[in-house]
Amino acid sequence: MQSNKLRLAIRATAAAAILGTAAQAQAYSFSAGDVDASVYGYARLNMSYDLDENVANSGHRGGSFPTVDDSQDIDGHFGAAASQSRLGVKATHANGVMVNVEGDFMCDTYAGGCLRLRHAYGSYNGILAGQTWSNYNSFVGSTSTLDFDGVAGVAGYGSRTAQLRYTTGPLSVSIEDPKVRGIADNRNGMPALTARLEDKAGGLSYSAAALVKQNSYETVTADDSAMAFAVFGAASMAVSDMITVRGAINYTDGANSYLYRSGGADAYIDVNGDLENLSGMGGTIGASMSLGGGRTINATYGMTKLDVDDLAPTTNETNENAFVNYQWTPVKNVMMGVEYGYYSTETRGGESDDANRLMFAAQYNF
């Protein structure tokens, strides 16, 4: 009976939304029995114009780092996409159980024609199980960009992963699916273990986290393993009613998969068959200025640098990018903005290239 009531409530809500006869809260939030649920998301258009390098991602028009071989050397490249658009459902039971499922349309980078899973998790009494943002992640030190992938060097792993997490107050710990990059014949022998502290005091918000995982490989004739770790710190400070500054710093040893937008391998196998960790560091700094009337100006810079002295001279060593944008919210559920983005990459051998691009975005939330 309860299931039937829930289905009827959903159908009634959907019908009201289609006919436009209900207010926003009535159209997208509803209750049935002991469940309070909501449907949320947005429709978004991204448009980009690459001035001197075609570094646009075809799926969402965000920028990638240029290559030094001039394969992307195309002046004046335009594109538009709506596949960043998002849809989610959240349900909370009277007993405290919360379930969240969310997706977007970027699984097909050219057509944007299928639903990609972003979040799918439940939580109860501080225990979370499923897929959501890694516990080794924080948005505290991140400045808003229109570019979907954002600035290099922000705190932690910049995507979602399957995990089991426990949170008590500002402290959270997790067991997560380990992320590995660049190790041939990789073997995951253990999960990634993380701990994060995130809190605020007055105008200061801060976060610090640590991660431990194992790098390992195995073939018919050889195998080796090495422990890896990563740490970050991030903070945000409201210095006045108008200005907020933010920043983050990261260090990794054998965990460059968790150094955001570094693109670096976690380790390599040397001539003796030994697994050698690769280290890296990164950071970001930015500021936002509120102009009133729903208008903000944001500026941010980020970088990552890998210790690749033992690898080929063509190996990427440094990534840098910077953004300046103007965002306007004319009404509560609408955001429009324009942005300039700069990207630069350099190899261990000193070869480098850069790219400049412009973006426009329009987002309608519900």
N, C-alpha and C positions, 0 to 999 in steps of 0.2 A: 504493500500500500504506500509506504513512504517513497519507494522508488517511483511509483506512478505519479505521486504528488510532485516530486522533483522534476520529472519529465514535463508535466503540465506547466509548472512554473517557468521552465526554460522556454517552452514553446510560446507561452504568453508573453514573456519578456522579448523574445525575438520578434514576435508579431508587432508588438508595440514599437520596437525600434524601427522596423521596416515602414510602418505606417506613419511614424513621426508623431504619434499621439501621446507619448509619455515623456516626462522630464528625464534628463540624463541619469540621475541616480536611480530612478525607477527602471530605466531601460537596461542598465548594465549591472545592477546589484539586486540580488533577490535572496529570499529565504524559503526553505522548504523543510518542515520538520525541525530537526536539530542541526541543520546545515545552513550557514551563511556563505553565499558564493558571489563571485563577481567575474565578469568578463572584461578584459582590458587589452590595450594594444595601441597601435598607431598605423596610419598610412603615411609613407614618406617618399619624397622624390629627392634624389641626389643627382646633380649635374656637375660635371667637371670639364675643365679645359686645361690640357697639359701644354705648357708653353714651348718646351724644348726637348722633352723626353716623354714617350708614351709609357707612363708608369701606372696607369689606372687599372684597378681590379675591375674586370668586366661585370662582376656580380653586384657590387655596391658602389663603385666609382671611387673608393678610397685609394690612396696612393701606396705604391710599393717602392722599395729602394732601387735606384738605377743600377745597371750593370756597367762594367768598365769596358766592355767589348763593342759598344755603340750599337748593339742589336735593338735598343729601344730609342734610337736617335731619330725621332719623328717630331717635327715642329708642328704645333697647332693641332692637337688631337682632342676632339670633343666627344662626350658620351653622356648618357643619362640612364638611370635605372630606378626602379621602385621596389626592388627585391629585399631591401632592408626592412620593409614593412613587417609588423609583428602582431602576434595574437597570443593571448594567454588566458588561462582560467585558474582561479584560486578559490579553494573551498576550505572553510574552517568549521569543524564540528564543535558542538557544545562541550564535549569532553576535552577540548584543547588540541585535537589532532588537526594539522593543517597540511593541505596538499596543493602543490603548484605545478602546473604543466604549461610550458610556453614554447612557441616556435616562431621562426621567421621563414622567408622564402628564398634563402640563398644557397640551397643545396645544388641547384642547377645554375651555375654562374652565368650562363648565357640567356636562358629563358626565364629564370626565376619562377619556374612552374611547379615546384613541389615544396612541401613543408619540411624544414630542418628543425630537429629537436634542439632546443637551447637548455631549458630547465625541465626536470621531471623528478620531483622529490617530495617526501613527506617529512614532517617533524612533529615531535611530541616530547614535552618535558626536557627540552634541550638536546634531544637526540634527533639528528637529521640523517636521512639515508636516501641516496639517489644521485642525480646529476645536477650540479649547480656550480657557481663560482668556486674555484679552488680555495681552500682555507689559507693557502699561501698566496694571498692576493689582498689588495686594499685599494679603494678609490679615494682615500683620504687625501693623498698628495697629488691627485690628478686634476688638471685644468681642462675644462670643457673644450672639445674640438668638434668640428663638423665631420671631419674625416673619421670613418667608422673604426679604423684600426688605430688611429691616434698616434701619440708621441712615443718614441723609444725610451726605454729605461724606467717606465713606471713600475710601481711596486708589484713584484711577483708574477705569477702565471696569468696571462691575460685572457683566459678562456675558461670554459666550464669542464668539469671532470666528474666521473663517478667516485663516490666517497661515502664514508661513514664518519659523522662528526658529532662531537659533544661540546656544548657551550654552557658555561656557567659564568654569569656576569660578563666582564670584558674579556675573559679567557676562553679560547676555543682550541680544541685539538682534533686531529683527523687522521684517518687511514685512507689513502687515495690511490687511484690507478696511477702508476708512475709514468712520467713522460720522458722519453729518450729520443735523442736525435743524433744521427751520424755514426752509430756503432753497427758495423756489419755483424750478422749472426747474433744479434742482441737476444739475451735471455733475461726476462724479469724474474728474479729470484725472491723479491720481497716487495711490499708496497712502499709508497712514499709516506713518510710520517711527518706531520706538520704540527706546529703550535703557533698561535697568534694572540697577541694582546692588542685590543683596540678600545679606546676610550676618549673622553673629552673633558676639558676643564675650562669653563668660561669660553673665550673665543678660540681656544686651542683644541684641535682634534689631532690625535696621533695614533699610530699603529706600528707594531714591530712583529716580525715573524721569523721563524726558522724552519728549515726543511732538511730531512735526511733521506737519502735513497741509495740504492746500490746499482752501480754500473756493472754489467756482466756480459760476456759472450761465450759461446760454446760451439765448436765444430767437432768433426770426427777425430781430429788429431790434436786439438789445442783448446784451452779454455783459461779464463782469468776473470777476476772481478776486483772492484775497487769501490770503497764507500765514497759518496759524494754528499755535498751539503750546499745550502744557500741561506742567506740572511738578508733582510731588508728592514729599513725604517722609513716611515712616511709621516708627514705632518701638514696641517693646514692652520693658518692663523688669520683671523679677521683683524686687520690692523686699524680699520675704521669702519664706519657705516657703509662706505663705498668700496673699499679695497680689501681683497683677500689674497694672500700669497700662499702657495703650496709647493711642496717638493718631496722628493723621495730619493733614496740611494740604495743600491743593491750590490751584493757580492756573491759570486757563485764559484764553486770548485767542483767540476764534474757535473754541473747541473745547469748548463746554458740553455736548456729547454725552458727553464724558468726565468731567464733573463729576457724580458720582453722586447721583441723585435731585433734581437741580436743575430738571429739566423745561424748561430754557431753550433757546432757539434759538442756533445757532452764529453767525449773522450775519443781516443784513437788507439789503434793497435800498432805497436812499434815492430821493428824488424825481428825482434826476439820473441814476438807473440805476447808481450806484456801489454796490458790495458793501461793507458796513461790518461789521467783526467786532464781536461782543459779548463782553465779558469777564465772568469770574465768579471767585468764591473760595469755599472751603468747608473744613470740618474736622470732626474728631470726637475725643472723648476718652472714656475709659472705664476701668473697673477690674473685676477679678474677685477674689473671695475664696473660697478653698477651705475648706470646713468639715469635711472628712474624711468618710469613708464614702461617697464618690461624690457628695457634695453641694456645690454651688457657688451663690454669689450673684453676679450680674453687673449692672452699671449702666453705661449709656452715653448720651451726648448727641451730636447732630450737627446741622450747619447748612450751608446753601448760600445765597449772596447773589449776585445778578446785577446788572451795571451796565446797567440798562435805562432810563436817563434820557431817551433819545430816542424811546422807544416809548410806546404808549398807557397812560394811568393804570391801566387794568384788567389790565395785564401782571403776572404773578406775579414778585415780586422776591426774596422770602425764604422758604425752607422750613426748618423745624426739627422734629426729633423726638427723643424720649428714651424709654428702656426700662429697666425694672428687672425682673429675673426670678430665679426659683429653679429650679435644675435638679438632678435626682436620678437617679443611675445605680445602681439597686439590684443589678443584675448587669451583667456586662461588655457585653452586647449590647442593653441596654434603657435608654432615657432617657425621663424624664417631667419636665414642667415647667409652671410657671404664670408669666405675664408681664403687667405693666401697661405700656401704651404711650400716649404723648402725641404728637399731631401738630398743627402750626401752620403756616399759610401767610399771607403778607401781600403785597398788590399794591403797585405803585409809587405808587399814589394813596393808600395808607394803609389801605385796607380789609383786614380780617383775619378769620380764623376758626380755630377749633381743634377737636380731637376727642380723646376719651378712650376707650380700649378695653381689654379683657381677653382673654388667650389661654390656652389649654391645649394641650399637645402631648404625644403619646406616640409614640416611635420605636423600632422593633425592627430591629436591624441583622443582616445575615448576610454 
